[in-house]
Amino acid sequence: MDNQKIQEIYQTSGELFFILGPCVIESRDHILFMAENLKKLSQKKDFQLIFKSSFDKANRTSVESYRGPGLTEGLEILSEVKEEFELPLLTDIHQPDQAKIAADVVDILQIPAFLCRQTDLVIAAGETGAGINVKKGQFLPPYDMKHVAQKIESTGNENILLTERGHKFGYENLVNDMRAIPIMQKTGYPVVYDATHSSQKPGGGSTTGGIREYVPHMSRAAVAAGCEGLFLEVHDNPEDALSDSATQYPLEKLEGLLEQLIILNQTVKELE
C-alpha cells in the first residue's frame, strides 16, 4: 500500500473504518478463510476494512499459552493474504528489530498496550514510515498519549492511529471512560476503539477472561462518542479460538453489529 492510500484510511472524513480479524494466526487456511469472509462483508456493506492478525502474542498470561507461528511463517501467511485479497494489513510487533521486517509486508504496525511507553520500539516503528497504531496502555491516562504520538512524530512519521482499549480498575476488571476518545483526538490523530479487548477481565487465572456480550454496547457507546474507527477481533468459532476465546466476536453476528454502527455513525455526524 502506498502512502496516499494510508492517508485515505486515516483521514477523518466521517466514514467509520474497521480493523477486523482473528487475534492470532492459528493456521494458513484459517487466516485465508477469515480474510475472504471479511472482505466480502466489507464489499457488501461498503466500509474500509483493515485486516489484522498477530504472528506472535508475546504478552500472554501463561508460558503454556499459544503464541502464534512466529515472525517468519506469520509474515509469509499475511503476505499471501495481501496478494490474494488486496487488503491493508495490521499486525503487532514486540521488539524494535521486528519493525522493518514486518513493515515490508504489512501496512500498519501495532504497538501493544503493555508496550506503548517503550521508546525504542515506538521509534523503530516510526522510522519504517509505515502506519502506526498505538494502543493506550491499561495503566495510562488518555492525555499522556500525546507523548507517545510525539515520539513517532520525531521520526518524521505522522501516519498515526491511537486506540482506546479500557483502563485497569482494581483486580480482574477494565472500565471504559469514553472521554478518552475526544481527549486523544486533541492530538489531531484519528482514534480507534478496541471493543473486544475492552471487554476483557484480565488476570485471575492462566488465561485472560472476558464478557463478550457487552461488545455491542461498548461499540455503540464509542461510536456515539465520536471515534473514527472500530477494532474488533473476530473468529468463526470463538469458543475454540487459541487466543482470547472469551472476547473475540462471532463472525456470524458481525454483519448485524456493523450495520448498527455504520447507521449510528451517520446519525452522529448529521447531528454534529
C-alpha positions as CSV (number, residue, x, y, z in Angstrom):
1,M,0.0,0.0,0.0
2,D,1.4,3.4,-0.9
3,N,1.4,6.4,1.5
4,Q,-1.5,8.0,-0.3
5,K,-3.7,5.0,0.4
6,I,-2.6,5.0,4.1
7,Q,-3.7,8.7,4.4
8,E,-7.0,7.8,2.9
9,I,-7.6,5.2,5.6
10,Y,-6.6,7.7,8.3
11,Q,-8.5,10.8,7.1
12,T,-11.4,11.9,9.3
13,S,-13.9,12.0,6.5
14,G,-16.8,11.0,8.6
15,E,-16.7,7.4,7.4
16,L,-16.2,4.7,10.1
17,F,-13.4,2.3,9.3
18,F,-13.0,-1.2,10.8
19,I,-9.9,-3.1,11.9
20,L,-11.1,-6.7,11.9
21,G,-9.6,-10.2,12.1
22,P,-8.7,-13.1,14.4
23,C,-6.5,-12.4,17.4
24,V,-3.6,-14.6,16.3
25,I,-2.7,-16.6,13.2
26,E,-3.9,-20.1,14.0
27,S,-3.2,-21.6,10.6
28,R,-2.8,-20.5,7.0
29,D,-6.2,-21.9,6.0
30,H,-8.0,-20.2,8.8
31,I,-6.5,-16.8,8.1
32,L,-7.4,-17.1,4.4
33,F,-10.9,-18.1,5.3
34,M,-11.3,-15.2,7.6
35,A,-9.8,-12.7,5.2
36,E,-12.1,-13.9,2.4
37,N,-15.2,-13.6,4.5
38,L,-14.4,-10.2,6.0
39,K,-13.5,-8.8,2.6
40,K,-16.9,-10.0,1.2
41,L,-18.6,-8.3,4.1
42,S,-16.7,-5.0,3.6
43,Q,-17.8,-5.0,-0.1
44,K,-21.4,-5.8,0.8
45,K,-21.6,-3.1,3.4
46,D,-19.2,-0.7,1.7
47,F,-16.8,0.1,4.6
48,Q,-13.0,0.4,4.7
49,L,-11.5,-2.8,6.1
50,I,-8.1,-3.2,7.6
51,F,-7.4,-6.9,8.2
52,K,-5.5,-7.8,11.4
53,S,-3.9,-10.8,12.9
54,S,-0.8,-11.4,15.0
55,F,2.2,-13.6,14.2
56,D,3.1,-13.7,17.9
57,K,1.2,-12.9,21.0
58,A,4.1,-12.2,23.3
59,N,2.0,-10.7,26.2
60,R,0.3,-14.0,27.2
61,T,-0.7,-14.8,30.8
62,S,0.8,-18.3,30.9
63,V,4.0,-19.6,29.3
64,E,1.9,-22.5,28.1
65,S,-0.5,-20.3,26.1
66,Y,-0.4,-20.5,22.3
67,R,1.5,-17.5,20.8
68,G,1.3,-18.0,17.1
69,P,3.5,-19.2,14.2
70,G,6.3,-16.7,14.7
71,L,7.7,-13.9,12.7
72,T,8.9,-15.6,9.5
73,E,5.9,-18.0,8.9
74,G,3.4,-15.5,10.2
75,L,4.5,-12.8,7.7
76,E,4.5,-15.3,4.9
77,I,0.9,-16.1,5.6
78,L,0.0,-12.4,5.9
79,S,1.8,-11.7,2.6
80,E,-0.4,-14.3,1.0
81,V,-3.5,-12.5,2.4
82,K,-2.3,-9.3,0.8
83,E,-1.6,-10.9,-2.5
84,E,-4.9,-12.8,-2.8
85,F,-7.3,-10.3,-1.3
86,E,-5.6,-6.9,-1.7
87,L,-6.4,-5.8,1.9
88,P,-4.4,-3.4,4.0
89,L,-2.8,-5.4,6.8
90,L,-2.1,-4.7,10.5
91,T,0.0,-6.8,12.9
92,D,1.6,-6.4,16.3
93,I,5.3,-6.1,16.9
94,H,7.0,-6.5,20.3
95,Q,10.7,-5.8,19.6
96,P,12.5,-3.0,17.7
97,D,14.2,-5.4,15.3
98,Q,10.8,-6.7,14.1
99,A,9.7,-3.3,12.9
100,K,11.3,-3.1,9.5
101,I,10.9,-6.8,8.7
102,A,7.1,-6.6,9.4
103,A,6.7,-3.2,7.6
104,D,8.0,-4.9,4.4
105,V,4.8,-6.9,4.4
106,V,2.1,-5.1,6.4
107,D,0.8,-1.5,6.1
108,I,0.2,-0.8,9.8
109,L,2.4,-1.8,12.7
110,Q,0.6,-2.1,16.0
111,I,2.2,-1.3,19.3
112,P,0.6,-3.4,22.1
113,A,-0.9,-1.6,25.1
114,F,1.6,-3.0,27.5
115,L,4.5,-1.7,25.3
116,C,3.1,1.8,24.4
117,R,5.8,3.6,26.5
118,Q,8.7,1.5,25.2
119,T,10.6,4.3,23.4
120,D,12.9,2.2,21.3
121,L,10.0,0.1,20.0
122,V,7.9,3.1,19.2
123,I,10.8,4.9,17.5
124,A,11.8,1.9,15.4
125,A,8.2,1.5,14.2
126,G,8.0,5.2,13.3
127,E,11.2,5.0,11.3
128,T,9.8,2.5,9.0
129,G,7.4,5.0,7.5
130,A,4.5,2.5,7.9
131,G,1.3,3.4,9.6
132,I,1.5,3.1,13.4
133,N,-1.4,2.1,15.6
134,V,-0.6,2.5,19.3
135,K,-2.9,1.0,21.9
136,K,-3.2,3.1,25.0
137,G,-1.9,1.2,28.0
138,Q,-4.4,0.0,30.6
139,F,-2.3,2.0,33.1
140,L,-2.1,5.2,31.1
141,P,-4.4,8.3,31.2
142,P,-5.6,9.3,27.7
143,Y,-3.9,12.7,27.8
144,D,-0.5,11.0,28.1
145,M,-0.9,9.5,24.7
146,K,0.2,12.8,23.2
147,H,3.8,12.0,24.4
148,V,3.6,8.6,22.5
149,A,2.5,10.4,19.4
150,Q,5.3,12.9,19.7
151,K,7.9,10.1,19.8
152,I,6.5,8.8,16.5
153,E,6.4,12.3,15.1
154,S,10.1,12.7,16.0
155,T,10.9,10.2,13.2
156,G,9.0,12.3,10.6
157,N,6.1,9.8,10.6
158,E,2.6,11.2,11.1
159,N,0.7,8.1,9.9
160,I,-0.6,7.6,13.4
161,L,-3.7,6.0,15.0
162,L,-4.4,5.9,18.7
163,T,-6.5,3.2,20.2
164,E,-8.6,3.1,23.4
165,R,-8.9,-0.3,25.0
166,G,-10.1,0.3,28.6
167,H,-8.4,1.1,31.9
168,K,-7.5,-1.3,34.7
169,F,-9.8,-0.9,37.6
170,G,-8.9,-2.9,40.6
171,Y,-8.2,-6.6,40.1
172,E,-9.6,-8.5,37.0
173,N,-11.6,-5.6,35.6
174,L,-11.4,-3.0,32.9
175,V,-13.5,0.1,32.7
176,N,-14.1,2.5,29.8
177,D,-14.2,6.2,30.1
178,M,-15.5,7.5,26.8
179,R,-13.9,10.9,27.5
180,A,-10.7,9.2,26.4
181,I,-11.8,9.4,22.8
182,P,-12.2,13.2,22.5
183,I,-9.2,13.7,24.8
184,M,-6.9,11.6,22.5
185,Q,-8.4,13.3,19.4
186,K,-6.9,16.5,20.6
187,T,-3.6,15.1,19.3
188,G,-5.0,15.6,15.8
189,Y,-4.9,11.9,15.0
190,P,-7.9,9.5,14.5
191,V,-8.9,7.4,17.5
192,V,-9.9,3.8,17.3
193,Y,-12.0,2.0,19.9
194,D,-11.0,-1.6,20.7
195,A,-14.3,-3.1,21.7
196,T,-13.2,-6.7,22.2
197,H,-10.1,-6.1,24.4
198,S,-12.1,-3.6,26.4
199,S,-14.4,-6.5,27.3
200,Q,-11.6,-8.5,28.9
201,K,-11.3,-9.5,32.5
202,P,-7.5,-9.7,32.9
203,G,-5.8,-11.9,35.4
204,G,-7.2,-14.4,37.9
205,G,-6.2,-17.5,36.0
206,S,-3.9,-18.9,33.4
207,T,-5.8,-17.1,30.6
208,T,-7.5,-13.8,30.2
209,G,-11.2,-13.9,30.7
210,G,-13.9,-11.5,29.3
211,I,-17.5,-10.7,28.8
212,R,-18.2,-10.8,25.1
213,E,-21.9,-10.0,25.5
214,Y,-21.1,-6.3,26.1
215,V,-19.1,-5.8,23.0
216,P,-22.1,-4.3,21.1
217,H,-23.0,-2.0,23.9
218,M,-19.5,-0.6,24.2
219,S,-19.0,-0.3,20.5
220,R,-22.2,1.8,20.2
221,A,-21.1,4.0,23.0
222,A,-17.7,4.6,21.4
223,V,-19.3,5.5,18.0
224,A,-21.6,7.9,19.8
225,A,-18.6,9.4,21.5
226,G,-17.1,10.1,18.0
227,C,-14.4,7.5,17.4
228,E,-13.2,7.3,13.8
229,G,-12.6,3.5,13.8
230,L,-13.6,0.3,15.5
231,F,-11.2,-2.6,16.3
232,L,-12.8,-6.0,16.8
233,E,-11.1,-9.3,16.9
234,V,-13.4,-11.8,15.1
235,H,-13.5,-15.5,14.9
236,D,-15.7,-18.1,13.2
237,N,-15.7,-20.2,16.3
238,P,-14.6,-18.1,19.3
239,E,-15.1,-20.8,21.9
240,D,-12.3,-22.8,20.3
241,A,-10.0,-19.9,19.4
242,L,-6.4,-20.4,20.5
243,S,-6.2,-16.9,22.0
244,D,-8.8,-14.5,23.6
245,S,-11.6,-17.0,23.2
246,A,-13.7,-15.2,25.8
247,T,-13.8,-11.9,23.9
248,Q,-13.4,-12.5,20.1
249,Y,-16.7,-11.6,18.4
250,P,-18.5,-14.3,16.4
251,L,-18.2,-13.9,12.6
252,E,-21.9,-14.9,12.2
253,K,-23.1,-12.0,14.3
254,L,-20.7,-9.4,12.9
255,E,-22.8,-8.1,10.0
256,G,-25.7,-7.1,12.2
257,L,-23.4,-5.2,14.6
258,L,-21.6,-3.4,11.8
259,E,-24.9,-2.3,10.3
260,Q,-25.9,-0.7,13.6
261,L,-22.5,1.0,14.0
262,I,-22.5,2.4,10.4
263,I,-26.0,3.8,10.8
264,L,-25.2,5.2,14.3
265,N,-22.1,6.9,13.0
266,Q,-24.0,8.6,10.2
267,T,-26.6,9.8,12.7
268,V,-24.0,11.2,15.0
269,K,-22.2,13.0,12.1
270,E,-25.5,14.5,11.0
271,L,-26.2,15.9,14.5
272,E,-22.8,17.5,15.0
